[in-house]
């Protein structure tokens, strides 16, 4: 029931947020309706607009309307005041609640005999504008979280469980590890698993970012939430609920949205100090005007205006909204952010170390040529090599087998198969022992390497031996991805130094490096040796990003200033990486760095606008500058405009990815 429980939790969270938005919306419209007569009955408004509405008991009617408005429309802010003071962390709600309380208490006192002019109309406009600002803010944040809802909705509700050869429909939440299920054509796969029977093309675009349907055969892993093609599949469940790939993605995105970066902490500190400054400025403003002999209502009006304008509403929205939007947008594009600070620090990257296979190259080895060293024909060499490789999972083996399949070669039976650690494989065919081995094996056993192996191409070569007699070799190449060229060009234009670290041989590494015009390469390095490569560059003062598959490269990913794990499927959820690229595409690395920079810039722009706005508006609100004095309602309108500008600026991030 794990999946259904998680989904239920998601729905509850969503419903709670939707309810809050609805509540603010209703409060706004009711408050707006109450505000209209309060404005019409205000003597100041009547004087400004040159009309007159007078009747007995008017002041008491306005007091009644304002009281409803204060307690109903102002309730979220009064409640927020209590929470902030309980936490001993005064902020935005404290300021709003303080401003409306001062206005309400003072105006009520005027109605019941205190000399002065009431501020009910200013109280009303302040509450209405603040409710509108909060409603808009919550709608924006809700919209930014839709990517998570889309991910959660990917899972189907039902599954076809196979029991004793018969299928029965059950809830997807009831699936357990080891269950065998039937997935019909065009249905969604309800959980992670392995294909036991059948083959089909799966649409994994919403999960991995891979736009083309991917062929999956018996023994292949499949991801819950992907869409089956035209053929039925029997799948054995391997992971459900919280352990599934999809839920790992959802949880990582949620954690990233909730985690606070250094920039966000800076905004929170600024907001807190601004709270103290605004309260202090309000008290000083009130005191100075009273000392100068001004009426209490005038002095209070200045104090209220100061507190309204100084309210760090825009500041509180400036960073969280950018975080929420950037995280959701990144997830939609297959960039999963686990460490917000690392993501923002992407702008500092001065050097990138790439893994080769599967990142810069396709990760699929194709046979480029076959050479015979004696009387054996090329198709015989391919037949025997493919027969041995049929028991291996290595990418090279897949390349040899693919070539044999293209040539319609029938494989021979192999017995006594075994792996020669780090050097190749061997087995018995027709009573003789054959090996498919690397150049290192030939050197160790003093077997001459044929001159024909020399090539300028980035080839990997395996040799076929019969009882340690060289029969020939097969050359394979892992072709460079088309996207690599554009990605390298984009990064180089940004002044970033580009290196490659690979376990492949010197010749292959050099060829790939030269084709892509990298700044350097490190060949024949083991996974743990990549750490030294990172340290070397860091000692030179570089801010280093490391890209790797997240398993073998874990030490280097942890050592780098920013660890970027690449690779699709369940292996994508790697603990050591700061950022995960679902699709092993080098263009995503360039996209990540540029988007990280754009996100940081948006945060600083919003931070600058919010703080700068307060720095300019506060002196105007005090009324100490001759000829420049703004009213409380104008202050409230300007404050909300500041909030809207920050929200709109954050939305512009959508153009950056």
Secondary structure as UniProt FT lines:
FT   HELIX           2..40
FT   HELIX           43..49
FT   TURN            56..57
FT   HELIX           58..68
FT   HELIX           69..73
FT   HELIX           75..86
FT   TURN            87..88
FT   HELIX           92..111
FT   TURN            112..113
FT   HELIX           120..144
FT   HELIX           146..152
FT   TURN            153..154
FT   STRAND          158..163
FT   TURN            164..165
FT   STRAND          166..171
FT   HELIX           172..174
FT   TURN            177..178
FT   STRAND          180..183
FT   TURN            185..186
FT   STRAND          192..197
FT   STRAND          200..203
FT   HELIX           205..208
FT   STRAND          214..216
FT   TURN            218..219
FT   STRAND          221..222
FT   TURN            224..225
FT   STRAND          233..239
FT   HELIX           241..243
FT   HELIX           245..258
FT   HELIX           262..291
FT   TURN            292..293
FT   HELIX           296..310
FT   HELIX           313..332
FT   TURN            333..334
FT   STRAND          335..337
FT   HELIX           340..344
FT   HELIX           345..348
FT   STRAND          351..355
FT   HELIX           356..360
FT   STRAND          361..372
FT   HELIX           378..389
FT   TURN            390..391
FT   HELIX           395..406
FT   TURN            407..408
FT   STRAND          415..420
FT   TURN            421..423
FT   STRAND          424..429
FT   TURN            430..431
FT   STRAND          432..437
FT   HELIX           439..444
FT   TURN            445..446
FT   HELIX           451..453
FT   STRAND          459..466
FT   TURN            467..468
FT   STRAND          469..480
FT   HELIX           482..493
FT   TURN            494..495
FT   STRAND          497..501
FT   HELIX           506..516
FT   STRAND          520..522
FT   HELIX           527..529
FT   HELIX           530..539
FT   TURN            540..541
FT   STRAND          544..548
FT   TURN            552..553
FT   HELIX           554..559
FT   STRAND          562..566
FT   HELIX           570..572
FT   TURN            575..576
FT   STRAND          579..581
FT   HELIX           586..622
FT   TURN            626..627
FT   HELIX           632..651
FT   HELIX           652..656
//
